[in-house]
Amino acid sequence: MIRLLLFMFFFLICEESYSQKFGYVNSDFILNNMQEYKEALQEIDILSKAWEKEISDMYIEIEKKEITLKNEEILLTKEMYEEKRIELDNEWSEIKKYQQKVFGFDGLYFLKKKELIQPVQDILFESIENVAKKNRLQIVFDKSSEPVLLYTNPIHDYTDYVLEDLGLTKKNN
């Protein structure tokens, strides 16, 4: 009987030591509480609006040239008209290339966003790692991204611990 109890006790200890502990955080909530993130988003927004205005102004300017060409079409020879048409088509192409350079995949907007957001995300991930190690978590999920967590027990929510690790708790603000 004692052997059986010792065996069960040993089995429970071994079983407990091999169980995996997990938790989750809400990275969007944490990021939105970080001043560095807010400042990065604000800078990105300012740059984006400046680029949008610049491209919009370019489109307005070329549309004016289109109207002018349309109005002058009667006065121009066919060769002169074709020459101006080719020039305008080239300008349209250049504007579209510039727009792609700024807002396209791996464009200036994307690169600037990555440059400004990546350091903030690195700080967040380092903090999540610190909290995971302190609480002996093997797995940490992000509640704000895929996969969708249909139910989460608040006991496994470590968002507040990460906020505390980052110094973003209400008592620190």
C-alpha positions as CSV (number, residue, x, y, z in Angstrom):
1,M,0.0,0.0,0.0
2,I,2.8,2.5,0.9
3,R,4.6,1.5,-2.3
4,L,1.5,2.3,-4.3
5,L,1.1,5.7,-2.6
6,L,4.7,6.5,-3.2
7,F,4.4,5.4,-6.8
8,M,1.3,7.6,-7.3
9,F,3.0,10.5,-5.5
10,F,6.1,10.2,-7.7
11,F,3.9,9.9,-10.8
12,L,1.9,13.0,-9.9
13,I,5.2,15.0,-9.3
14,C,6.6,13.8,-12.7
15,E,3.3,14.5,-14.4
16,E,3.2,18.0,-12.9
17,S,6.8,18.7,-13.9
18,Y,6.1,17.8,-17.5
19,S,2.8,19.7,-17.9
20,Q,3.0,22.8,-20.0
21,K,1.9,26.2,-18.7
22,F,0.5,28.7,-21.1
23,G,-0.9,32.2,-21.1
24,Y,-2.0,34.9,-23.5
25,V,-1.6,38.6,-24.0
26,N,-3.4,41.2,-26.0
27,S,-0.5,42.8,-27.9
28,D,-2.8,45.4,-29.6
29,F,-4.0,46.6,-26.2
30,I,-0.4,46.8,-24.9
31,L,0.9,48.6,-28.0
32,N,-1.9,51.2,-27.8
33,N,-0.7,51.9,-24.3
34,M,2.9,52.5,-25.3
35,Q,3.8,56.1,-26.0
36,E,6.5,55.1,-28.4
37,Y,4.0,53.2,-30.5
38,K,1.6,56.2,-30.6
39,E,4.4,58.5,-31.7
40,A,5.5,56.1,-34.4
41,L,1.9,55.8,-35.7
42,Q,1.6,59.6,-35.7
43,E,4.8,60.0,-37.6
44,I,3.7,57.4,-40.1
45,D,0.4,59.2,-40.5
46,I,2.0,62.5,-41.1
47,L,4.4,61.0,-43.8
48,S,1.5,59.1,-45.4
49,K,-0.6,62.3,-45.7
50,A,2.3,64.2,-47.1
51,W,2.9,61.5,-49.8
52,E,-0.8,61.3,-50.6
53,K,-1.0,65.1,-51.0
54,E,2.2,65.1,-53.2
55,I,0.8,62.4,-55.5
56,S,-2.7,64.0,-55.5
57,D,-1.1,67.3,-56.6
58,M,0.8,65.5,-59.3
59,Y,-2.5,63.9,-60.6
60,I,-4.2,67.3,-60.5
61,E,-1.4,68.9,-62.5
62,I,-1.4,66.2,-65.2
63,E,-5.2,66.4,-65.5
64,K,-4.9,70.1,-66.1
65,K,-2.4,69.3,-68.9
66,E,-4.9,66.8,-70.3
67,I,-7.6,69.4,-70.4
68,T,-5.2,71.9,-72.1
69,L,-4.2,69.3,-74.7
70,K,-7.8,68.5,-75.4
71,N,-8.6,72.3,-75.8
72,E,-5.6,72.7,-78.1
73,E,-6.2,69.6,-80.2
74,I,-7.9,71.5,-83.0
75,L,-5.0,73.9,-83.3
76,L,-2.3,71.3,-83.4
77,T,-1.0,69.3,-86.3
78,K,-1.4,65.6,-85.9
79,E,2.3,65.2,-85.3
80,M,2.3,67.9,-82.6
81,Y,-0.7,66.4,-81.0
82,E,0.9,62.9,-81.0
83,E,4.1,64.2,-79.5
84,K,2.3,66.0,-76.7
85,R,0.1,62.9,-76.2
86,I,3.2,60.7,-75.8
87,E,4.7,63.2,-73.3
88,L,1.5,63.1,-71.2
89,D,1.4,59.3,-71.3
90,N,5.0,59.2,-70.1
91,E,4.1,61.6,-67.2
92,W,1.1,59.4,-66.3
93,S,3.4,56.5,-66.2
94,E,6.0,58.3,-64.1
95,I,3.3,59.3,-61.6
96,K,2.1,55.7,-61.3
97,K,5.6,54.5,-60.9
98,Y,6.2,57.0,-58.1
99,Q,2.9,56.1,-56.4
100,Q,4.0,52.4,-56.6
101,K,7.5,53.4,-55.2
102,V,5.9,55.1,-52.2
103,F,2.8,52.9,-51.4
104,G,3.5,49.7,-53.2
105,F,4.7,46.5,-51.6
106,D,8.2,47.2,-50.1
107,G,7.6,50.9,-50.9
108,L,8.8,53.8,-48.9
109,Y,5.6,53.8,-46.7
110,F,6.1,50.1,-45.9
111,L,9.8,50.5,-45.1
112,K,9.2,53.6,-42.9
113,K,6.5,51.9,-41.1
114,K,8.7,48.9,-40.5
115,E,11.6,51.1,-39.4
116,L,9.4,53.0,-36.8
117,I,7.3,50.1,-35.5
118,Q,9.8,47.3,-35.4
119,P,11.8,48.7,-32.4
120,V,8.6,49.1,-30.4
121,Q,7.5,45.6,-31.2
122,D,11.0,44.3,-30.2
123,I,10.5,46.0,-26.8
124,L,7.1,44.4,-26.5
125,F,8.3,40.9,-27.4
126,E,11.3,41.2,-25.0
127,S,8.8,42.1,-22.2
128,I,6.5,39.2,-23.2
129,E,9.6,36.9,-23.0
130,N,10.5,38.3,-19.5
131,V,7.0,37.7,-18.2
132,A,6.9,34.2,-19.7
133,K,10.2,33.3,-18.1
134,K,9.1,34.8,-14.7
135,N,5.9,32.9,-14.8
136,R,7.4,29.7,-16.3
137,L,5.2,29.8,-19.3
138,Q,6.1,27.5,-22.2
139,I,3.5,29.0,-24.6
140,V,2.2,32.6,-24.9
141,F,-0.7,33.3,-27.3
142,D,-1.6,36.7,-28.7
143,K,-5.3,37.3,-28.2
144,S,-5.3,40.1,-30.7
145,S,-4.3,38.1,-33.7
146,E,-4.9,34.8,-35.4
147,P,-5.8,32.1,-34.4
148,V,-9.0,33.3,-32.9
149,L,-9.4,32.3,-29.2
150,L,-13.0,31.6,-28.8
151,Y,-12.8,31.4,-25.0
152,T,-10.1,32.6,-22.7
153,N,-10.0,32.2,-19.0
154,P,-8.8,35.5,-17.5
155,I,-6.6,33.6,-15.1
156,H,-4.3,32.9,-18.1
157,D,-4.2,36.6,-19.2
158,Y,-0.7,38.0,-18.7
159,T,-1.4,41.3,-20.5
160,D,-1.2,43.2,-17.2
161,Y,2.1,41.6,-16.3
162,V,3.6,42.8,-19.6
163,L,2.2,46.3,-19.0
164,E,3.8,46.2,-15.6
165,D,7.1,45.0,-17.0
166,L,7.0,47.8,-19.5
167,G,6.2,50.3,-16.7
168,L,2.8,51.1,-18.2
169,T,0.6,50.3,-15.2
170,K,-1.8,53.0,-14.0
171,K,0.2,53.6,-10.9
172,N,3.3,54.4,-13.0
173,N,1.4,56.7,-15.4
